[in-house]
Amino acid sequence: MARILLADDEAASRDLVARALESDGHAVTVTSSGAEAMHQLQKGGFDLLVTDVNMPGMDGIELATKALAAHASMGVVLMSGFVEQLERAKTLNTTRAAVIAKPFTLDGMRTKVRTVLAT
């Protein structure tokens, strides 16, 4: 399955999403900030970035932009409880991106991940 980098500053959300994706057979590396995620990205080997948009410091859009600049073939799933933040995802230079609004179901997240990985 896929190697997924998950960045979310909310522990409960992060842990729930990680467990759901791992139960689908994915290898998930969990980070709690954009800076920590960038450090992991430098190691390479990720197929997909799943990130919250609203994080302190480097937000998810900035993280995704930097990740795609370094790894253009990576897929991205952006999650947020604020619709206007998800609209910013349109600025990403990729066709392998999806957005999901919080609150979401775990099945909804799994479907988004499968869809992006299939493109």
C-alpha positions, 0 to 999 in steps of 0.5 A: 500500500501507500506511504502516507505522511499525516500532519495535524496539530490536533492529537485526537483527529491525528490519531483517529485518521492514522489508525483508519489509514493503517487499518487499510494497510497504509504505512502512516508517519504522523507529525504534529506540525508543518515544520515536523512534516517538512523534516519527514518529507526531506527523507523522501519516499512518501506517496501522499500527504494528508494535512490539516489546513489550520495549523500554527506556524506553517499551515497545511497549504504552505506545507502542501505547496513546499511538498509538491515543489520537492515531490511533484508526483505526491498526492495531497489531501487537505482537511479543515473545518473552515470551508474558506480555507479549503478553497485555497487548495485550488492554488496548488499546482497538482491534479492529485489533490482533494479536500475534505471538510471536518467533521468527516467520517473515516469512510469519507477519509478513506475514499478521498485517500483511495481516489487521490492515490488512484490518480 
